[in-house]
Structures are given as structure tokens and as C-alpha cells.
Amino acid sequence: MEKIGDEITEDILERKERDAFEMSNVSLKMNSYEDIFSSFDPRHYSERALSVDFLDEAKRATRDKELDKIELRLLIPEKMRRLDKEKVIRMRLKEHFERHARQTREKYTSILRRGGIFIILGVLTMLIASFLLFGYSESNVFIHFLLVLFEPAGWFFFWEGLYQVIFESKQRLPDFDFYQKMAKSSIIIQSY
């Protein structure tokens, strides 16, 4: 009876390991290396732009992957494989993903920073307007002009800042996540 329990436990563990591997594995089937790169760019593989179709398919395939370490498997026909080209291609892909991960991280943090600054400016402007309203209650044209100027400016800065932090940053999040995942991924080229 104990032996059956051990076999079941081992089977469950093997299945969990296999499922974890499959969850972290992204396989893309290519007809040639050219499918990875833009057909409009005639440069060498080390400098060539990546294909929009390739990037879109990689984004789709990794969208639900939550693991820190993704294995990107590029499947190429056996007769098309060239090991010298594969080394350059892997380096080009890694460089592309790392550069874009850095750029999207900078854009994302810049949006959050700008939104935070706008919120603070909005609150400060509204505080100035409140101080003017309660500190100088006599009828003064200049004070009323400042109130007319500061109140909508305060609300604008405040709401624009919230928009940046909540909505604008959310629009950038998918690209940010994709390039962060891909920068950490290992790239494997295999035959099919």
C-alpha cells in the first residue's frame, strides 16, 4: 500500500514540474531566421530590426506567463539551422529586449513621477487659492483674479495627475511587463 502512495506522490510531483516547465515555455515556430526580423531592414542580423509580427506573437504568447524566468524557444527547420547565425540572433534578441525593458521602465516611472508632481502641484495651488480666499476677504480685484486663476488650475493639475497615475500608467503596463519578462528570459533555438 505504501508503494502505491509513493508512486502517486511521485506522479503528482512530476506532473507539477512538467506543468511549471510548460507554463514557462514559449515556443514559436519559424520557417527561417527571416521570420524574426523585419523584411524591410537589409542590415546584418546583429543590427536588424525585429519583425512586428514576431514581437506581437511573442507578446500574445507571454501575456499570461507570470513566472520570472521564461524560456523562449524558437523552432526552426533542421535544414535551415546555422549555429554561427544563431549566436548572433540570440545576442540581438537579448539586446533588444534588455534595451526596451530599460526604456519602458523609464517611461513608466516617468509617467508615475509626472502624475505625482501634478497631484502635488494641484493640492498646493488649491491651498494657495484657499489661503487667498480666507486670508484676504476684502474686495480686491487682483485677489479675485488670482482666485479665478488658481482654483481651476489646482483642479486641473490634481485630476490630470490622477489620470496619469491611474490610467496612463495602466496603458503602458502591458509593454512594461512584456519587456521585463523577455529581458529575463532565456532564448533557445531548436529544430523541428
Secondary structure, 3 states (H helix, E strand, C coil): CHHHHHHHHHHHHHHHHHHHHHHHEEEEECCCHHHHECCCCCCCCCCCCECHHHHHHHHHHHCCCCCCCCEEEEEECHHHCCHHHHHHHHHHHHHHHHHHHHHHHHHHHHHHHHHHHHHHHHHHHHHHHHHHHHHCCCCCHHHHHHHHHHHHHHHHHHHHHHHHHHHHHHHHHHHHHHHHHHHHCEEEEEEC
